[in-house]
């Protein structure tokens, strides 16, 4: 009988100890976790889920639009003369020529380019089997290798394209003494189906005067164009005839009053306001 009593006491003692033991890990779970501040938050583009560049970067801080030129190394020629023009509307024109070859020809391609997520690099669309990425610096473009990486060999300085004054090259039509036919007005092609005079501008370097037509009325005034791409037009006047489709002429004149920058690329002239998209686009025409 005494043995049974001792046994019952032992069983009750074990059961009481199990029921009142603290839950494993309860002390840790009840403590608040400190916030993780080791990683800074990054703004995400809701449309593409890609990081949106913020703060100062090449895309937002540099005067990057214009024409860049250089001669990059070539495996079987003296070098590849490379001329790349990048425009505010994110279009480009790339011209290359293999120097030292008898049958060397100019190779020209054009299209649109995109910026990297951090706003430091551009990628030329439509380029295949050739370098298509450039890191944008102050008045310089650094050609990247086929993997999109900076070239770090001893030849690295030869993969730099330097920005040309005024955004032009030797082969570009001069802004002065050229007949410039308007082809785009505020981002839209000029409607050639409308019966009117041709809309154009001409800049006379000797007299410092600009003349042209808004499609109905004659335009004239004075201008100054600097090598760095800055242009000023003042004292602009026009005749006052009434014609059909006057809204285009009014938009043309208003755009001219806002222009302060010019870019000449080949036979194309763009008139813009700072880094904004082109207000007016012209094409050089032989007269």
Secondary structure, 3 states (H helix, E strand, C coil): CHHHHHHHHHHHHHHHHHHCCCCCCHHHHCCCCCCCCCCCCCCECCCCCCECCCCCCHHHHCCCCEEEEEEECCCCCCEEEEEEEECCCCEEEEEEEEECCCCCCCEEEEEEEEECCCCCEEEECCCCCCCCEEEEECCEEEECCCCCCCCCCCCHHHHEEEECHHHCCCCCCCCECCEEEEEEECCEECCCCCCCCCCEEEEECCCCEEEEECCCCEEEEEEEECCCCEEEEEEEEECCCCCCCHHHHHHHHHHHHHCCEEEEECCEEEEECCCCCCCEEEEEECC
